C-alpha cells in the first residue's frame, strides 16, 4: 500500500475506524443489574431512549430517537435533551502525541402533540451547528409516517444508529468514506415516507428524496434518493437492506446497496453489514462486523462491555486500493447516563505506507 494508491483517493477520503463497538439498549433481556429501575421515568422521558443496537430502532433518523411517546391524555409535551463527549487519543503515526478534544456537545428539543412530533438538535462543537430539524406526522396506529426537514437518510444501519446506542469515536471506515467523501447518505434536507407493519415480521419500509450534494464549484447537484427495508423474524434478530442513489433525476451518477443483520441474545450482540456499489473512482466493496457482550459487575446499573470488530473496504476499478481496521477494547457503562470507552485500533489509513496503532479513551454523559 504505497502513497500513490491512496494519494489518488485523497488523505481525507478514507478514515479508518477507531471504534467499532456497539452499545446495546437497555432492553428487558439484558442481564440482571442493567435493567431499568422499577420506578420508571414518565413516558416522555422513556421515549427519548437511544435506538437499540441489535434490534429494530424506533426512529434512527436523528440523535434524539423517537422523541416523545404519544399520550393523548397529556396533550402537548416538550422535553429537552443533550449529551457531551470528551475524547483523548494517542496515534503511532504521530509518535503517540496525546490529543484531547470535545468532538460533540449536542442539545436538542423534542415536542409532541397528537399525531405530530418535531425535533431540533444542535451541536455546539461543530462548524455546522444545526444537525436535525424535522417534523413527523403519523396516523393513529403509527403504520404510516411522513417526515419533512433535515434528518438522516435511511442508508447504512451503522450510520443510522444513535452514537449513544453505538458508542464509537468514529462510526467506521465505510460510513466515513461513503458519507463524508462521496456524499452517500448522512443528514440531508428531504421528504420521506415510512410504512410499519408489525404483523408482518415487524416490516418497516422507509424511502424518500433528499437534497443533492454540492460539486467542486459549490453548485448544488440534482436530488438523491434512499430506501431501506427491515424485518424482525423473531425477537433479537433484525435483517435489513438499504440503497442510496445520487442525482436520480439526472441519470444516477453514483449508487450503493447494503445488507445488514444483527443478533442479540441476552448480553451478547453480533452485527454485520456488507456494501457494494459505484463511486467516482469506480466499483467498490466493503464489509464490517462487530461482537460485544454486556457483563454486569455487581453494582446496580454498572457493567463492562468487551468488544471486537473489523472493517474492510476495497476499490476494484482501474484504481485498486484497500483499507482495513481491527479494533478491540472495553467499555464501562452506567445506566442511561454515563459511559467510558477504552479501545485500540490497528488500521491502514489513507496516505500511510504501513498500518498504524491508535489508542482512544472517550467519556460521555447525557441528560
SEMI-690417 format. One record per residue (C-alpha): x, z, y; residue in one letter. Coordinates in Angstrom, 3 decimals, always signed. Each point is the difference from the previous one (the first is absolute). Layout:
N
<px: X&pz: Z&py: Y&resn: A>;
...
END
This chain:
367
<px: +0.000&pz: +0.000&py: +0.000&resn: X>;
<px: +2.034&pz: -1.187&py: +2.933&resn: X>;
<px: -0.884&pz: +0.108&py: +3.646&resn: X>;
<px: -0.702&pz: -3.736&py: -0.079&resn: X>;
<px: -3.123&pz: +0.411&py: -2.093&resn: X>;
<px: -1.479&pz: +2.863&py: +1.946&resn: X>;
<px: +1.201&pz: -1.238&py: +3.356&resn: X>;
<px: -2.450&pz: -2.886&py: -0.293&resn: X>;
<px: -2.808&pz: +2.475&py: -0.478&resn: X>;
<px: +0.996&pz: +2.172&py: +2.941&resn: X>;
<px: +1.240&pz: +3.567&py: +0.075&resn: X>;
<px: -3.423&pz: +1.297&py: +0.943&resn: X>;
<px: -1.805&pz: -2.118&py: -2.542&resn: X>;
<px: +0.241&pz: +2.019&py: -3.164&resn: X>;
<px: -0.019&pz: +3.777&py: +0.250&resn: X>;
<px: +0.732&pz: +1.624&py: -3.329&resn: X>;
<px: -2.200&pz: +2.867&py: -1.028&resn: X>;
<px: +1.314&pz: +3.488&py: +0.608&resn: X>;
<px: -2.908&pz: +1.926&py: -1.337&resn: X>;
<px: -2.408&pz: -1.290&py: -2.583&resn: X>;
<px: -1.651&pz: +3.316&py: -0.827&resn: X>;
<px: -3.717&pz: +0.329&py: -0.148&resn: X>;
<px: -1.867&pz: +3.187&py: +0.823&resn: X>;
<px: -3.213&pz: +0.352&py: -1.993&resn: X>;
<px: -3.123&pz: +1.206&py: +1.733&resn: X>;
<px: -1.301&pz: +3.456&py: -0.810&resn: X>;
<px: -2.600&pz: -1.088&py: -2.533&resn: X>;
<px: -1.886&pz: +2.127&py: -2.474&resn: X>;
<px: +2.338&pz: -1.013&py: -2.818&resn: X>;
<px: +3.107&pz: +1.422&py: +1.677&resn: X>;
<px: +1.778&pz: +2.851&py: -1.776&resn: X>;
<px: -1.117&pz: +3.578&py: +0.817&resn: X>;
<px: +1.396&pz: +1.371&py: +3.228&resn: X>;
<px: -0.377&pz: -3.284&py: +1.887&resn: X>;
<px: -3.761&pz: -0.211&py: +0.000&resn: X>;
<px: -1.806&pz: +0.369&py: +3.332&resn: X>;
<px: -1.150&pz: +3.559&py: +0.725&resn: X>;
<px: -3.521&pz: +0.916&py: -1.051&resn: X>;
<px: -0.950&pz: +0.582&py: +3.619&resn: X>;
<px: +0.228&pz: -3.609&py: +1.029&resn: X>;
<px: +0.167&pz: -1.401&py: +3.485&resn: X>;
<px: -3.064&pz: -1.568&py: +1.597&resn: X>;
<px: -0.872&pz: -3.497&py: -1.047&resn: X>;
<px: +1.443&pz: -1.453&py: +3.179&resn: X>;
<px: +3.418&pz: +1.474&py: -0.767&resn: X>;
<px: +0.001&pz: -0.949&py: -3.668&resn: X>;
<px: -0.894&pz: -3.561&py: +0.954&resn: X>;
<px: +3.408&pz: -0.413&py: +1.640&resn: X>;
<px: +1.976&pz: +0.676&py: -3.145&resn: X>;
<px: +2.568&pz: -2.735&py: -0.653&resn: X>;
<px: -0.596&pz: -2.812&py: -2.466&resn: X>;
<px: +0.916&pz: +1.047&py: -3.533&resn: X>;
<px: +2.860&pz: -1.807&py: -1.650&resn: X>;
<px: -0.912&pz: -0.989&py: -3.517&resn: X>;
<px: -3.698&pz: -0.069&py: +0.756&resn: X>;
<px: -2.393&pz: -2.034&py: +2.095&resn: X>;
<px: +0.648&pz: +0.565&py: +3.678&resn: X>;
<px: -3.075&pz: +0.530&py: +2.118&resn: X>;
<px: +1.160&pz: -1.797&py: +3.121&resn: X>;
<px: +3.591&pz: -1.247&py: -0.349&resn: X>;
<px: -0.083&pz: -1.941&py: +3.237&resn: X>;
<px: +1.146&pz: +2.815&py: +2.285&resn: X>;
<px: +2.080&pz: +3.167&py: -0.019&resn: X>;
<px: -3.044&pz: +2.143&py: +0.722&resn: X>;
<px: -1.659&pz: -0.881&py: -3.310&resn: X>;
<px: -3.762&pz: +0.059&py: -0.322&resn: X>;
<px: -0.590&pz: +1.676&py: +3.325&resn: X>;
<px: -2.924&pz: +2.399&py: -0.082&resn: X>;
<px: -2.360&pz: +0.297&py: -2.925&resn: X>;
<px: -3.520&pz: -0.838&py: +0.961&resn: X>;
<px: -2.459&pz: +2.903&py: +0.269&resn: X>;
<px: -3.240&pz: -1.059&py: +1.594&resn: X>;
<px: -1.013&pz: +3.607&py: +0.639&resn: X>;
<px: +3.094&pz: +0.599&py: +2.114&resn: X>;
<px: -0.353&pz: -3.181&py: +2.022&resn: X>;
<px: +2.901&pz: -1.048&py: +2.190&resn: X>;
<px: +3.390&pz: +1.322&py: -1.171&resn: X>;
<px: +3.451&pz: -0.225&py: +1.568&resn: X>;
<px: +3.327&pz: +1.241&py: -1.335&resn: X>;
<px: +3.605&pz: -0.356&py: +1.195&resn: X>;
<px: +2.842&pz: -0.393&py: -2.479&resn: X>;
<px: +3.739&pz: -0.543&py: +0.097&resn: X>;
<px: +3.368&pz: +0.253&py: -1.752&resn: X>;
<px: +3.694&pz: +0.179&py: +0.836&resn: X>;
<px: +3.000&pz: -1.120&py: -2.093&resn: X>;
<px: +3.586&pz: +1.157&py: +0.611&resn: X>;
<px: +2.704&pz: -1.906&py: -1.896&resn: X>;
<px: +3.715&pz: +0.359&py: -0.698&resn: X>;
<px: +2.080&pz: -2.584&py: -1.854&resn: X>;
<px: +3.608&pz: -0.613&py: -1.002&resn: X>;
<px: +1.049&pz: -3.527&py: -1.048&resn: X>;
<px: +3.123&pz: -1.007&py: -1.887&resn: X>;
<px: +0.075&pz: -3.242&py: +2.006&resn: X>;
<px: +0.481&pz: +2.093&py: +3.142&resn: X>;
<px: +2.550&pz: +2.373&py: -1.565&resn: X>;
<px: -2.833&pz: +2.503&py: -0.602&resn: X>;
<px: -0.464&pz: +0.674&py: +3.705&resn: X>;
<px: -3.117&pz: +2.149&py: +0.474&resn: X>;
<px: -2.982&pz: -1.462&py: +1.836&resn: X>;
<px: -2.927&pz: +2.146&py: +1.155&resn: X>;
<px: -3.250&pz: -1.441&py: +1.340&resn: X>;
<px: -3.764&pz: +0.466&py: +0.348&resn: X>;
<px: -1.268&pz: -3.302&py: -1.429&resn: X>;
<px: -3.669&pz: +0.879&py: +0.277&resn: X>;
<px: -2.070&pz: +2.261&py: +2.259&resn: X>;
<px: -3.608&pz: -1.080&py: -0.354&resn: X>;
<px: -3.182&pz: +1.326&py: +1.526&resn: X>;
<px: -3.469&pz: -1.370&py: -0.525&resn: X>;
<px: -3.700&pz: +0.522&py: +0.445&resn: X>;
<px: -2.708&pz: -0.795&py: -2.544&resn: X>;
<px: -3.702&pz: -0.081&py: +0.866&resn: X>;
<px: -3.109&pz: -0.549&py: -2.099&resn: X>;
<px: -3.696&pz: -0.532&py: +0.713&resn: X>;
<px: -2.570&pz: -1.076&py: -2.571&resn: X>;
<px: +1.171&pz: -3.400&py: -1.345&resn: X>;
<px: +2.914&pz: -0.435&py: +2.388&resn: X>;
<px: +3.434&pz: +1.584&py: +0.220&resn: X>;
<px: +3.028&pz: -0.746&py: +2.106&resn: X>;
<px: +3.665&pz: +0.916&py: +0.060&resn: X>;
<px: +2.815&pz: -0.185&py: +2.535&resn: X>;
<px: +3.607&pz: +0.880&py: -0.903&resn: X>;
<px: +3.101&pz: -0.010&py: +2.201&resn: X>;
<px: +3.661&pz: +0.518&py: -0.900&resn: X>;
<px: +1.870&pz: +1.727&py: +2.823&resn: X>;
<px: +3.375&pz: -0.817&py: -1.569&resn: X>;
<px: -0.597&pz: -3.757&py: -0.187&resn: X>;
<px: +0.449&pz: -2.764&py: +2.566&resn: X>;
<px: -3.410&pz: -1.303&py: -1.096&resn: X>;
<px: -1.956&pz: +3.174&py: +0.652&resn: X>;
<px: -3.417&pz: -1.197&py: -1.237&resn: X>;
<px: -0.166&pz: -0.142&py: -3.805&resn: X>;
<px: -3.657&pz: -0.053&py: -1.014&resn: X>;
<px: -3.128&pz: -0.589&py: +2.072&resn: X>;
<px: -3.013&pz: -1.145&py: -1.956&resn: X>;
<px: -3.730&pz: +0.354&py: -0.480&resn: X>;
<px: -1.582&pz: +0.120&py: -3.465&resn: X>;
<px: -3.687&pz: -0.628&py: -0.671&resn: X>;
<px: -1.475&pz: +0.834&py: -3.421&resn: X>;
<px: -3.325&pz: -0.087&py: -1.806&resn: X>;
<px: -1.642&pz: +3.194&py: -1.293&resn: X>;
<px: +1.444&pz: -0.473&py: -3.475&resn: X>;
<px: +3.468&pz: -0.977&py: +1.337&resn: X>;
<px: -0.168&pz: -3.134&py: -2.163&resn: X>;
<px: +0.605&pz: -2.213&py: +3.008&resn: X>;
<px: +2.384&pz: +0.664&py: +2.868&resn: X>;
<px: +1.171&pz: -1.992&py: +2.975&resn: X>;
<px: +3.253&pz: +0.745&py: +1.847&resn: X>;
<px: +0.978&pz: -1.236&py: +3.432&resn: X>;
<px: +3.091&pz: +0.801&py: +2.070&resn: X>;
<px: +3.604&pz: +0.728&py: -0.933&resn: X>;
<px: +0.741&pz: +1.277&py: -3.503&resn: X>;
<px: +2.029&pz: -0.841&py: -3.103&resn: X>;
<px: -0.738&pz: -3.320&py: -1.649&resn: X>;
<px: -0.915&pz: +0.498&py: -3.701&resn: X>;
<px: +3.287&pz: -1.201&py: -1.495&resn: X>;
<px: +2.549&pz: +1.873&py: -2.183&resn: X>;
<px: -1.145&pz: +3.340&py: -1.368&resn: X>;
<px: +3.300&pz: +1.649&py: +0.997&resn: X>;
<px: -0.633&pz: -0.993&py: +3.611&resn: X>;
<px: -3.626&pz: +1.158&py: -0.061&resn: X>;
<px: +0.857&pz: +3.554&py: -1.078&resn: X>;
<px: +0.129&pz: +2.627&py: +2.712&resn: X>;
<px: +3.573&pz: +1.081&py: +0.633&resn: X>;
<px: -1.103&pz: +3.583&py: -0.655&resn: X>;
<px: -1.487&pz: -0.822&py: -3.394&resn: X>;
<px: +3.115&pz: -2.082&py: -0.687&resn: X>;
<px: +2.704&pz: +2.215&py: +1.594&resn: X>;
<px: +2.796&pz: -2.487&py: +0.482&resn: X>;
<px: +2.577&pz: -0.500&py: +2.706&resn: X>;
<px: -0.624&pz: -3.748&py: -0.223&resn: X>;
<px: -2.654&pz: -1.748&py: -2.002&resn: X>;
<px: +2.469&pz: -2.101&py: -1.894&resn: X>;
<px: +1.905&pz: -3.240&py: -0.236&resn: X>;
<px: -2.993&pz: -2.238&py: -0.675&resn: X>;
<px: -2.353&pz: +1.440&py: +2.604&resn: X>;
<px: +2.660&pz: +0.014&py: +2.727&resn: X>;
<px: +1.224&pz: -3.500&py: -0.734&resn: X>;
<px: -3.392&pz: -1.677&py: -0.313&resn: X>;
<px: -1.676&pz: +1.805&py: +2.897&resn: X>;
<px: +2.762&pz: +0.537&py: +2.575&resn: X>;
<px: +1.972&pz: -3.221&py: -0.513&resn: X>;
<px: -2.567&pz: -2.521&py: -1.217&resn: X>;
<px: -3.179&pz: +1.522&py: +1.479&resn: X>;
<px: -1.995&pz: +0.205&py: -3.218&resn: X>;
<px: -2.476&pz: +2.847&py: +0.420&resn: X>;
<px: +0.323&pz: +3.161&py: +2.044&resn: X>;
<px: -2.103&pz: +1.156&py: +2.930&resn: X>;
<px: -1.919&pz: -2.828&py: +1.674&resn: X>;
<px: -2.975&pz: -0.627&py: +2.225&resn: X>;
<px: -2.693&pz: -1.315&py: -2.277&resn: X>;
<px: -3.477&pz: -0.053&py: -1.474&resn: X>;
<px: -0.515&pz: +0.995&py: -3.637&resn: X>;
<px: -2.856&pz: +0.503&py: -2.425&resn: X>;
<px: +0.014&pz: +2.283&py: -3.039&resn: X>;
<px: -2.233&pz: +0.319&py: -3.087&resn: X>;
<px: -0.018&pz: +3.108&py: -2.240&resn: X>;
<px: -1.747&pz: +0.017&py: -3.392&resn: X>;
<px: +0.460&pz: +3.374&py: -1.711&resn: X>;
<px: -1.989&pz: -1.053&py: -3.049&resn: X>;
<px: +2.404&pz: -2.905&py: -0.692&resn: X>;
<px: +3.216&pz: +1.964&py: -0.722&resn: X>;
<px: -0.022&pz: +1.050&py: +3.659&resn: X>;
<px: +0.649&pz: -3.568&py: +1.061&resn: X>;
<px: +1.194&pz: -0.418&py: +3.574&resn: X>;
<px: +0.447&pz: -3.358&py: +1.728&resn: X>;
<px: +1.486&pz: -0.120&py: +3.507&resn: X>;
<px: +0.654&pz: -3.195&py: +1.930&resn: X>;
<px: +0.399&pz: -1.068&py: +3.585&resn: X>;
<px: +1.578&pz: -2.132&py: +2.701&resn: X>;
<px: +2.813&pz: +1.394&py: +2.157&resn: X>;
<px: +1.969&pz: -0.879&py: +3.086&resn: X>;
<px: +3.010&pz: -2.189&py: -0.774&resn: X>;
<px: +3.611&pz: +0.900&py: +0.735&resn: X>;
<px: +2.067&pz: -1.344&py: +2.889&resn: X>;
<px: +2.601&pz: -2.715&py: -0.449&resn: X>;
<px: +3.546&pz: +0.120&py: +1.399&resn: X>;
<px: -1.218&pz: -1.144&py: +3.423&resn: X>;
<px: -2.615&pz: +2.755&py: +0.154&resn: X>;
<px: -2.961&pz: -2.324&py: -0.568&resn: X>;
<px: -2.822&pz: +1.463&py: -2.077&resn: X>;
<px: -0.526&pz: -1.939&py: -3.238&resn: X>;
<px: -3.270&pz: -0.804&py: -1.763&resn: X>;
<px: -1.965&pz: +2.742&py: -1.744&resn: X>;
<px: +1.012&pz: +1.492&py: -3.366&resn: X>;
<px: -2.224&pz: +1.063&py: -2.921&resn: X>;
<px: +0.272&pz: +2.791&py: -2.580&resn: X>;
<px: -1.963&pz: +0.993&py: -3.106&resn: X>;
<px: +0.231&pz: +2.935&py: -2.410&resn: X>;
<px: -1.949&pz: +0.792&py: -3.182&resn: X>;
<px: +0.314&pz: +3.265&py: -1.934&resn: X>;
<px: -1.749&pz: +1.660&py: -2.944&resn: X>;
<px: +0.184&pz: +3.374&py: -1.712&resn: X>;
<px: -0.808&pz: -0.502&py: -3.716&resn: X>;
<px: +0.313&pz: +3.736&py: -0.674&resn: X>;
<px: +1.026&pz: +3.126&py: +1.835&resn: X>;
<px: +3.675&pz: -0.085&py: +0.935&resn: X>;
<px: +0.564&pz: -3.749&py: -0.388&resn: X>;
<px: -0.274&pz: -2.445&py: +2.887&resn: X>;
<px: +0.681&pz: -3.742&py: -0.220&resn: X>;
<px: +0.176&pz: -2.286&py: +2.989&resn: X>;
<px: +1.008&pz: -3.385&py: +1.377&resn: X>;
<px: +0.527&pz: -1.122&py: +3.588&resn: X>;
<px: +1.006&pz: -3.119&py: +1.883&resn: X>;
<px: +1.080&pz: -0.952&py: +3.513&resn: X>;
<px: +0.019&pz: -3.443&py: +1.608&resn: X>;
<px: +1.423&pz: -0.850&py: +3.420&resn: X>;
<px: -1.493&pz: -2.572&py: +2.391&resn: X>;
<px: -2.979&pz: -0.719&py: -2.239&resn: X>;
<px: -1.634&pz: -2.260&py: +2.607&resn: X>;
<px: +3.181&pz: -2.040&py: +0.414&resn: X>;
<px: +0.935&pz: -0.763&py: -3.591&resn: X>;
<px: +1.296&pz: +3.376&py: -1.333&resn: X>;
<px: +3.743&pz: +0.077&py: +0.590&resn: X>;
<px: +0.946&pz: +3.112&py: -2.032&resn: X>;
<px: -1.825&pz: +1.930&py: -2.703&resn: X>;
<px: +0.406&pz: +2.850&py: -2.478&resn: X>;
<px: -1.890&pz: +1.327&py: -3.025&resn: X>;
<px: +0.429&pz: +3.521&py: -1.399&resn: X>;
<px: -1.293&pz: +1.937&py: -3.013&resn: X>;
<px: +0.194&pz: +3.779&py: -0.287&resn: X>;
<px: -0.842&pz: +2.792&py: -2.427&resn: X>;
<px: +0.137&pz: +3.782&py: +0.226&resn: X>;
<px: -0.589&pz: +2.649&py: -2.657&resn: X>;
<px: -0.490&pz: +3.681&py: +0.622&resn: X>;
<px: -0.107&pz: +2.593&py: -2.789&resn: X>;
<px: -0.056&pz: +3.514&py: +1.393&resn: X>;
<px: +3.186&pz: +0.425&py: +1.992&resn: X>;
<px: +1.567&pz: -3.206&py: -1.364&resn: X>;
<px: -0.317&pz: -3.140&py: +2.087&resn: X>;
<px: +1.261&pz: -3.489&py: -0.827&resn: X>;
<px: -0.387&pz: -3.025&py: +2.233&resn: X>;
<px: +1.288&pz: -3.550&py: +0.175&resn: X>;
<px: -0.543&pz: -3.179&py: +1.987&resn: X>;
<px: +1.103&pz: -3.619&py: -0.431&resn: X>;
<px: -0.036&pz: -2.565&py: +2.777&resn: X>;
<px: +0.914&pz: -3.656&py: +0.381&resn: X>;
<px: -0.612&pz: -2.786&py: +2.466&resn: X>;
<px: +1.646&pz: -2.206&py: +2.595&resn: X>;
<px: +1.584&pz: +0.885&py: +3.339&resn: X>;
<px: +2.017&pz: -2.049&py: +2.503&resn: X>;
<px: +3.120&pz: +0.274&py: -2.210&resn: X>;
<px: -1.843&pz: -1.256&py: -3.080&resn: X>;
<px: -1.551&pz: +1.582&py: -3.120&resn: X>;
<px: +0.584&pz: +3.683&py: -0.744&resn: X>;
<px: -0.778&pz: +2.567&py: -2.701&resn: X>;
<px: +0.109&pz: +3.770&py: +0.070&resn: X>;
<px: -1.092&pz: +3.187&py: -1.662&resn: X>;
<px: +0.029&pz: +3.759&py: +0.437&resn: X>;
<px: -0.652&pz: +2.974&py: -2.232&resn: X>;
<px: -0.290&pz: +3.738&py: +0.463&resn: X>;
<px: -0.383&pz: +3.102&py: -2.174&resn: X>;
<px: -0.617&pz: +3.540&py: +1.265&resn: X>;
<px: -1.233&pz: +3.335&py: -1.330&resn: X>;
<px: -1.468&pz: +3.009&py: +1.821&resn: X>;
<px: +1.285&pz: +3.355&py: -1.300&resn: X>;
<px: -1.617&pz: +3.221&py: +1.280&resn: X>;
<px: +2.590&pz: +2.717&py: +0.660&resn: X>;
<px: -2.161&pz: +3.096&py: -0.298&resn: X>;
<px: -0.809&pz: +0.448&py: +3.673&resn: X>;
<px: -3.464&pz: -0.986&py: +1.159&resn: X>;
<px: +0.060&pz: -3.468&py: +1.543&resn: X>;
<px: +3.723&pz: -0.626&py: -0.643&resn: X>;
<px: +1.420&pz: -2.630&py: -2.362&resn: X>;
<px: +3.057&pz: -2.091&py: -0.803&resn: X>;
<px: -0.236&pz: -3.760&py: -0.486&resn: X>;
<px: +2.919&pz: -1.748&py: -1.723&resn: X>;
<px: -0.097&pz: -3.785&py: +0.273&resn: X>;
<px: +1.823&pz: -3.192&py: -0.876&resn: X>;
<px: -0.619&pz: -3.565&py: +1.134&resn: X>;
<px: +1.418&pz: -3.504&py: +0.195&resn: X>;
<px: -0.584&pz: -3.232&py: +1.925&resn: X>;
<px: +1.228&pz: -3.558&py: -0.314&resn: X>;
<px: -0.448&pz: -3.063&py: +2.224&resn: X>;
<px: +1.333&pz: -3.451&py: -0.818&resn: X>;
<px: -0.016&pz: -3.261&py: +1.971&resn: X>;
<px: -0.280&pz: -2.916&py: -2.413&resn: X>;
<px: +0.051&pz: -3.008&py: +2.348&resn: X>;
<px: +2.981&pz: -1.984&py: +1.332&resn: X>;
<px: +1.327&pz: +3.269&py: +1.431&resn: X>;
<px: +0.430&pz: +2.360&py: -2.945&resn: X>;
<px: +0.491&pz: +3.708&py: +0.652&resn: X>;
<px: -0.931&pz: +3.343&py: -1.474&resn: X>;
<px: -0.491&pz: +3.536&py: +1.294&resn: X>;
<px: -0.738&pz: +3.195&py: -1.878&resn: X>;
<px: -0.422&pz: +3.744&py: +0.409&resn: X>;
<px: +0.134&pz: +2.942&py: -2.423&resn: X>;
<px: -1.228&pz: +3.392&py: +1.180&resn: X>;
<px: -0.305&pz: +3.503&py: -1.367&resn: X>;
<px: -0.764&pz: +3.354&py: +1.495&resn: X>;
<px: -2.269&pz: +2.987&py: +0.270&resn: X>;
<px: -2.725&pz: +0.955&py: +2.476&resn: X>;
<px: -1.221&pz: +3.480&py: +0.903&resn: X>;
<px: -3.739&pz: +0.024&py: +0.646&resn: X>;
<px: -2.229&pz: +2.606&py: +1.589&resn: X>;
<px: -3.753&pz: -0.480&py: -0.014&resn: X>;
<px: -1.144&pz: -2.685&py: +2.442&resn: X>;
<px: +2.206&pz: +1.027&py: +2.885&resn: X>;
<px: +3.722&pz: -0.160&py: -0.761&resn: X>;
<px: +2.503&pz: -1.977&py: -2.064&resn: X>;
<px: +3.784&pz: -0.221&py: -0.255&resn: X>;
<px: +1.763&pz: -2.957&py: -1.658&resn: X>;
<px: +3.526&pz: -0.117&py: -1.376&resn: X>;
<px: +0.863&pz: -3.429&py: -1.372&resn: X>;
<px: +2.912&pz: -2.332&py: -0.687&resn: X>;
<px: +0.029&pz: -3.808&py: -0.133&resn: X>;
<px: +2.478&pz: -2.497&py: -1.387&resn: X>;
<px: -0.772&pz: -3.449&py: +1.399&resn: X>;
<px: +1.306&pz: -3.408&py: +0.982&resn: X>;
<px: -1.039&pz: -0.727&py: +3.581&resn: X>;
<px: +0.163&pz: -3.092&py: +2.234&resn: X>;
<px: +3.528&pz: -0.812&py: +1.125&resn: X>;
<px: +1.677&pz: +2.324&py: -2.534&resn: X>;
<px: +2.539&pz: -1.363&py: -2.439&resn: X>;
<px: -0.387&pz: +3.087&py: -2.176&resn: X>;
<px: -2.836&pz: +2.412&py: -0.660&resn: X>;
<px: +0.053&pz: +3.326&py: +1.814&resn: X>;
<px: -1.329&pz: +3.545&py: -0.346&resn: X>;
<px: -2.235&pz: +1.828&py: +2.464&resn: X>;
<px: -1.226&pz: +3.610&py: +0.033&resn: X>;
<px: -3.215&pz: +0.901&py: +1.813&resn: X>;
<px: -1.881&pz: +3.147&py: +0.923&resn: X>;
<px: -3.375&pz: -0.040&py: +1.717&resn: X>;
<px: -2.242&pz: +2.860&py: +1.147&resn: X>;
<px: -3.630&pz: -0.658&py: +0.854&resn: X>;
<px: -3.034&pz: +1.933&py: +1.148&resn: X>;
<px: -3.525&pz: -0.981&py: +0.931&resn: X>;
<px: -3.272&pz: +1.390&py: +1.313&resn: X>;
END
